[in-house]
Structure formats: C-alpha cells, structure tokens
Amino acid sequence: MEQKQKLPNTTAVLVLGICSIVFSCFFVGLILRIIGVAMSGNGRKMHKEDSNLYEGYGTLNAGFIMSIIGLVLGGLYTIYWVIAVAILGGVGLSLLNA
C-alpha cells in the first residue's frame, strides 16, 4: 500500500483563513485572504488531478472556505463604512448649509 503525501501548505492556508476572519475589519485581513486563496490553488489542483495520492484536503478546503468567508466579511465591513461616511458627510453638508 502506497503512503499518501500531504498536500502542500495545508496548515498555512488554514491559519491564513482563520486570521482573515479575525482580521476581516482591518486592511491586514485583505492581504491574508489573498495569500490564503492563492496558496490553496496549487493544492486543490493537485487533489483534483489524483485524489488517491494526497491527504489533507479537508484542512486545505477549510482554510480556503474561511478565506472566502473573510472576504465576504471584509466586503460587508467596507460597504458599511462607505455608507456611514456618506451619511455623515451628508449630515455635515446639511449642517453647513443651514
């Protein structure tokens, strides 16, 4: 029986995925998300080619999914601040014109 190889960067992608969620409201979260998704691409491709040769796909996929969740949270946080600044800017402008 052939021993399975571990997919590359599984632990790193998982850590980056977790950190991207934790730091989703900071600019650092964006960098971590991009790195996490990029690092998971090679391992996901290797697993698709021959899933019998590699182990650790669950960890790699969990990190990838957490990076995507961090991306969504970061996007929602950005939209929130754009709306908040627009509202505060409108209020400030209306106070100046009054």
Summary of the structure (lengths in Angstrom):
residues: 98
radius of gyration: 19.8
end to end distance: 81.1
largest distance: 81.1
contacts: 291
relative contact order: 0.19
helix: 79%
strand: 4%
